[in-house]
Amino acid sequence: MITHIKNCLIENQFACIPMWGKLIIQYKEADIHPILHTFTPPGHYVQFVSDTQESDLQFVQYVAQKEQCDIETARRKVAGWVEEMKQGLQEHHAFELGSLGKFTQGAIYPEFTPYLDPDI
């Protein structure tokens, strides 16, 4: 599913994951953290907006097209993956989204730490 998310982001600049939220590609300037003194290079990063009520089927339709299956089958695959991700967050307090970033369990909502991915 991570490959589908990355490819959808590259093609559309965003991916709406039902019952999870929206991932958006955003350009960020170089930055130096004021306390940690760490440098973040400029580039395209993925931003996550949590919305457990997200019902846009854009990503489900994308998966159906890429896997050549019907919408309902794709919806079940995406929903299963979202549940797997939620379980990973509960058990390990983190879930890697490949080269795009990592989800960690926040106080209320999951938090997303983006990685600099040269492909996007």
N, C-alpha and C positions, 0 to 999 in steps of 0.2 A: 504494500500500500504506500510505503514511503516513496518508492520510485514514481508511482502515479501522482502523488502530491507534488514532488519536485518537478515533474514534467508539466503538470497542470499550472504550477506557478510560473514556469518559464514561458509557457504559451499564453497565459491569460493575466499574469501579474498578481493573481489571487486564487485562493481555493477556499470554498465554503464547505466545511465539514459538518454535516447535519448532527445536531445534538452535542456539538463540541465548540465550534467557533470558526473564525475566519483567519486565514494566513494571508498576509499581504507582503509583496516585495516593496522595500523602501530603501532609497539611497541615503546613506548617512555619511557626514563629513568625518574626517579624522578627529579623534578626541583623546584627551588625557584625563584620566580619572583624578579628581582633586584630592582624594584621600589616599587611594592605593597607588597613585602615580603610575598606573598602567596605561599603555598606549593602545588605542583601537584604531586600526587603519581604515581609511575610507573605503566604501564599497557598498554593494547591494546586500542588504540583510533582510531576513524575514521577520515581520512583526506579527504577533498573535493577539487577537481580540477575542476574549472568552465570551461565548454566548451559547449556553446550553439549550436555548430555545431555537437556535438556528435551524431553519427548515428549508433553506435554499437547496435545490437538487442539482445545482450546477456540477458539483464534483461527482455526484452519483452518476449523472449522465456521461461525464467524462470517463469514469471507470467502465460503464456499460459499453461505451464506444470502443475503448482500448481493449477490453477483454471479450468483445463481441458477444455480449450476453444481454438479457433483458433488464429493464430498469429495476424490477423487484429483486432479481438476483444480485445486482450491483448494490442495491440499498442494503441487503442483508450482509454482504461482504463488508461494506463500509461500517455498518452498525456493529458487526462482530469485531472489527479492528478497533473501533472506539472503545468498546467494552474491554478489550485486551489492554489498551493503553491505560484506561482507568484502573484496572487491576494492577498493572505495572507500577503506577503512581502510588497506589495504596500499599503495595508490598515492599517496593524498593525506594519509594519517595522520589523516583526519577524515571524518565522515559526518553531515550534518545530518538531523535527524529533524523537519523542519518547525519549527513553533512550540513543539514539546515540548522540544527540547534538541539536544545534539550529542554524538556518539560520537567519541572520540579513541583512538588506539592506545596502550594502556598497556604496562607491562613484560611482563605475562603475559596479562591479560584486557583487553578494551576498557573504557574508562572513559566514564561518561555524565555530562555537565554539563547539568542541567535548566534550562529557561527558565521564567519565570513566564508561563503561558498563561491569559488571563482566561476562556477557554471552559471550562476544567476546574475 
